[in-house]
Amino acid sequence: RAPCSCLCMSRLILIRHAQATFSQDPLEAFEDYDQLSPLGLQQAEALGAELVASGTVFDKVFVGPAVRHRQTMDAVASSYMRSEVPWPAPVLSEELAEHQGARVVERAIAAPDYGEDLIQLAKSKVEQSNGEIDQTRMYFEVYRRVTRQWARCELPASIEVEETWQAFRCRVESALHGILEETGKGEAVGIVTSGGPVGCTVAWILGLDDEKALELAWVVQNATLTEVLFSGGRMSLKSFNVQPRMRVPEFATYV
C-alpha cells in the first residue's frame, strides 16, 4: 500500500560509509580497509552538503563501530555545523558493525586444497586475453563465490566462522528493532553503517531470503542513501542505494 503523508511517518535514512582504503593485493585486500580514502572523504563531504541543501534534519543519529563509519559521519556532521543546522549527538551501535565476510574469505583462501582451487577458478574467469590478471576483479570473484557459499551454509567445516550470515542478519534486525522503538512519530533518524546492514535492512522489509539479502549488500555503493518510512507496525521502502551526485562519475564506488 502507498504510505500516508510523510508528515505522519517516521524516516530511517541509512547511509553507507564512503570509499575505504582497499589493497590491490587479493591476499591483503582488507588489511587497511577501516580508513576512508582521500576520495572517500570527498564523497562524505559532498553527501553532507547535499543533505543540508535538501533540508534534511535528523532527530537522532546512530553510527556503527568502525572507523570508516565514524569518519563518514564526522564529514557529514561538519557540513551541518558549517551551515548552522542542528546535528544530534550520535549514538554508537555495535550491532551496526559489518558482517565477517572479508574474514571468511581470508580463511577460505588460506584453507588447504580449497583455497588453491578457489584462486585458480577465479584466475581462469578473469584472465585477460593477453594473459594478464586483474587482481581486483580476481579478488571480488573469490569474494562473491565464498560469501555466497557462506550464506548458503555450504563452506567446508574446516573454515571457522565466528558469526554466520544468518546470525548477522538477526543482529542487524535486533539493532533496527531497538532504533524503531526509540523513534517518535514523524522523526528522521540517520544510520551510518556498511553495505551489509543496508542490504539486510532492505531484505528484511521485503521479506527476501539469505542469498538475496547478500546480493543486495554487494551492490550498495559508497555514500549512498537508503530510506525507509514507518508508522506503527508498517514499514515501506522509499528508496534504495540512491547516489545524489551522479554529476561526479568518479564518486560511484563500491568498497
C-alpha positions as CSV (number, residue, x, y, z in Angstrom):
1,R,0.0,0.0,0.0
2,A,1.1,3.6,-0.6
3,P,2.4,5.3,2.5
4,C,0.4,8.1,4.1
5,S,1.8,11.6,4.1
6,C,5.5,11.7,5.2
7,L,4.5,14.2,7.8
8,C,2.9,11.4,9.9
9,M,5.5,8.8,9.2
10,S,9.0,8.4,10.7
11,R,12.0,8.0,8.4
12,L,15.1,5.9,8.7
13,I,17.8,7.2,6.4
14,L,20.6,4.6,6.1
15,I,24.0,5.9,4.9
16,R,26.7,3.5,3.7
17,H,30.2,4.7,4.6
18,A,32.2,6.5,1.9
19,Q,35.0,4.8,0.0
20,A,37.5,3.0,2.2
21,T,41.2,2.1,1.6
22,F,41.4,-1.1,-0.4
23,S,44.6,-3.0,-1.2
24,Q,45.2,-4.3,-4.8
25,D,46.8,-7.5,-3.4
26,P,43.9,-10.0,-3.1
27,L,45.6,-11.6,-0.1
28,E,45.6,-8.3,1.8
29,A,42.5,-6.6,0.3
30,F,41.1,-5.5,3.6
31,E,44.3,-5.1,5.7
32,D,44.0,-1.3,5.9
33,Y,40.3,-1.2,4.9
34,D,39.0,0.6,8.0
35,Q,40.0,4.1,6.9
36,L,38.4,6.4,4.3
37,S,40.4,7.0,1.2
38,P,41.0,10.6,0.0
39,L,38.2,10.1,-2.5
40,G,36.0,8.7,0.3
41,L,36.5,11.9,2.3
42,Q,35.3,13.9,-0.7
43,Q,32.3,11.7,-1.1
44,A,31.3,12.1,2.5
45,E,31.7,15.9,2.5
46,A,29.7,16.1,-0.7
47,L,26.9,14.0,0.7
48,G,26.8,16.2,3.8
49,A,26.5,19.3,1.7
50,E,23.6,17.8,-0.3
51,L,21.7,16.6,2.8
52,V,21.9,20.1,4.2
53,A,20.8,21.6,0.8
54,S,17.8,19.1,0.7
55,G,16.6,20.4,4.1
56,T,17.1,17.0,5.8
57,V,17.2,17.5,9.6
58,F,17.9,14.5,11.8
59,D,16.3,14.0,15.2
60,K,18.6,11.1,16.0
61,V,21.8,9.6,14.5
62,F,23.1,6.1,15.1
63,V,26.6,5.1,13.9
64,G,28.3,1.7,13.6
65,P,31.6,1.0,15.4
66,A,34.0,1.0,12.5
67,V,36.5,3.9,12.0
68,R,35.1,4.4,8.4
69,H,31.6,4.7,9.9
70,R,32.7,7.4,12.3
71,Q,34.8,9.3,9.6
72,T,31.8,9.3,7.2
73,M,29.5,10.6,9.9
74,D,32.0,13.3,11.0
75,A,32.3,14.6,7.5
76,V,28.6,14.8,7.1
77,A,28.2,16.4,10.5
78,S,30.8,19.0,9.6
79,S,28.6,20.2,6.7
80,Y,25.7,20.6,9.1
81,M,27.7,22.5,11.6
82,R,29.2,24.9,9.0
83,S,25.6,25.6,7.9
84,E,24.4,26.0,11.5
85,V,21.9,23.2,11.0
86,P,21.4,21.1,14.2
87,W,23.2,17.8,14.4
88,P,22.2,15.4,17.2
89,A,24.8,13.7,19.4
90,P,25.5,10.3,17.7
91,V,24.6,7.0,19.4
92,L,27.1,4.2,18.9
93,S,25.6,0.9,18.0
94,E,27.9,-2.2,18.0
95,E,25.1,-4.1,16.3
96,L,25.6,-2.0,13.2
97,A,29.0,-3.5,12.5
98,E,29.6,-5.1,9.1
99,H,29.5,-8.8,8.7
100,Q,32.6,-11.0,8.7
101,G,32.6,-11.8,5.0
102,A,36.1,-10.4,4.5
103,R,37.5,-12.6,7.3
104,V,35.7,-15.6,6.0
105,V,37.2,-15.1,2.5
106,E,40.7,-14.7,4.0
107,R,40.3,-18.0,5.8
108,A,38.9,-19.7,2.7
109,I,41.9,-18.6,0.6
110,A,44.3,-19.9,3.3
111,A,42.4,-23.3,3.6
112,P,44.4,-26.3,2.3
113,D,43.1,-27.6,-1.1
114,Y,40.0,-25.4,-1.1
115,G,41.9,-22.1,-1.2
116,E,44.2,-23.0,-4.1
117,D,41.3,-24.3,-6.2
118,L,39.4,-21.1,-5.4
119,I,42.2,-18.9,-6.6
120,Q,42.6,-20.9,-9.8
121,L,38.9,-20.8,-10.6
122,A,39.0,-17.0,-10.1
123,K,42.1,-16.6,-12.2
124,S,40.6,-18.6,-15.1
125,K,37.5,-16.4,-15.0
126,V,39.1,-13.0,-15.0
127,E,42.3,-13.7,-17.1
128,Q,42.6,-11.3,-19.9
129,S,43.3,-12.2,-23.5
130,N,46.9,-11.1,-23.1
131,G,47.4,-13.4,-20.2
132,E,47.4,-10.7,-17.5
133,I,45.3,-10.9,-14.4
134,D,43.2,-8.1,-13.0
135,Q,43.9,-8.6,-9.3
136,T,40.9,-6.6,-8.1
137,R,38.5,-8.4,-10.3
138,M,40.0,-11.7,-9.2
139,Y,39.6,-10.9,-5.5
140,F,35.9,-10.0,-6.0
141,E,35.3,-13.1,-8.0
142,V,36.6,-15.0,-5.0
143,Y,34.7,-12.8,-2.6
144,R,31.4,-13.4,-4.3
145,R,31.9,-17.2,-4.6
146,V,32.9,-17.6,-0.9
147,T,30.3,-15.3,0.6
148,R,27.6,-17.0,-1.5
149,Q,28.6,-20.4,-0.1
150,W,28.7,-18.8,3.4
151,A,25.2,-17.5,3.1
152,R,24.1,-21.0,1.9
153,C,25.9,-22.7,4.8
154,E,28.0,-24.6,2.2
155,L,31.5,-23.8,3.3
156,P,33.8,-26.6,4.3
157,A,33.6,-27.3,8.0
158,S,37.4,-26.6,8.3
159,I,36.8,-22.9,7.7
160,E,35.9,-21.5,11.1
161,V,33.3,-18.7,11.2
162,E,32.5,-16.8,14.4
163,E,29.3,-15.3,13.1
164,T,27.2,-16.9,10.4
165,W,25.4,-14.9,7.7
166,Q,22.1,-15.8,9.4
167,A,23.3,-14.6,12.8
168,F,24.5,-11.4,11.2
169,R,21.0,-10.8,9.8
170,C,19.5,-11.4,13.2
171,R,22.0,-8.9,14.8
172,V,21.0,-6.2,12.3
173,E,17.3,-6.8,12.7
174,S,17.8,-6.6,16.5
175,A,19.5,-3.2,16.1
176,L,16.7,-2.0,13.9
177,H,14.0,-3.1,16.3
178,G,15.8,-1.1,19.1
179,I,16.1,2.0,16.9
180,L,12.4,1.8,15.8
181,E,11.3,1.6,19.5
182,E,13.3,4.8,20.3
183,T,11.9,6.7,17.3
184,G,9.0,9.1,17.8
185,K,6.2,9.9,15.3
186,G,7.5,12.0,12.4
187,E,11.1,11.8,13.4
188,A,14.0,11.4,11.0
189,V,16.8,9.0,12.0
190,G,20.2,8.7,10.4
191,I,22.0,5.4,10.5
192,V,25.7,5.4,9.3
193,T,26.9,1.8,8.7
194,S,28.1,-0.6,6.0
195,G,26.7,-2.2,2.9
196,G,25.8,-5.5,4.7
197,P,23.4,-3.9,7.2
198,V,21.9,-1.7,4.5
199,G,21.2,-4.8,2.3
200,C,19.9,-6.8,5.2
201,T,17.5,-4.0,6.1
202,V,16.0,-3.9,2.7
203,A,15.8,-7.7,2.5
204,W,14.0,-7.7,5.9
205,I,11.4,-5.2,4.8
206,L,10.8,-7.0,1.5
207,G,10.9,-10.5,3.1
208,L,13.8,-11.7,1.0
209,D,15.9,-14.8,1.7
210,D,19.5,-15.0,2.8
211,E,21.1,-15.1,-0.7
212,K,19.0,-12.2,-2.0
213,A,20.0,-10.2,1.1
214,L,23.7,-10.9,0.3
215,E,23.2,-9.8,-3.3
216,L,21.7,-6.5,-2.2
217,A,24.6,-5.9,0.1
218,W,27.0,-6.4,-2.8
219,V,25.5,-3.6,-4.8
220,V,25.3,-0.9,-2.2
221,Q,27.5,2.0,-3.3
222,N,29.6,4.2,-1.1
223,A,28.0,7.3,0.5
224,T,24.5,6.4,-0.8
225,L,21.2,6.8,0.9
226,T,18.5,4.1,1.5
227,E,15.3,5.5,3.1
228,V,12.6,3.6,5.0
229,L,9.2,5.1,6.1
230,F,7.4,3.6,9.0
231,S,4.4,4.2,11.1
232,G,3.2,1.8,13.8
233,G,3.9,-1.7,12.6
234,R,4.0,-0.8,8.9
235,M,7.3,-0.2,7.0
236,S,7.8,0.9,3.4
237,L,10.9,1.1,1.4
238,K,11.0,4.6,-0.2
239,S,14.4,4.4,-1.9
240,F,17.5,2.1,-2.1
241,N,21.1,2.9,-2.9
242,V,20.5,6.4,-4.1
243,Q,23.5,8.3,-5.1
244,P,22.6,12.0,-5.4
245,R,25.9,13.0,-7.0
246,M,25.6,11.4,-10.4
247,R,27.2,14.5,-12.0
248,V,30.5,13.3,-10.5
249,P,31.1,9.9,-12.1
250,E,34.2,9.1,-10.0
251,F,32.1,9.1,-6.9
252,A,30.4,5.9,-7.9
253,T,32.5,3.3,-5.9
254,Y,31.7,0.1,-4.1
255,V,34.5,-0.5,-1.5
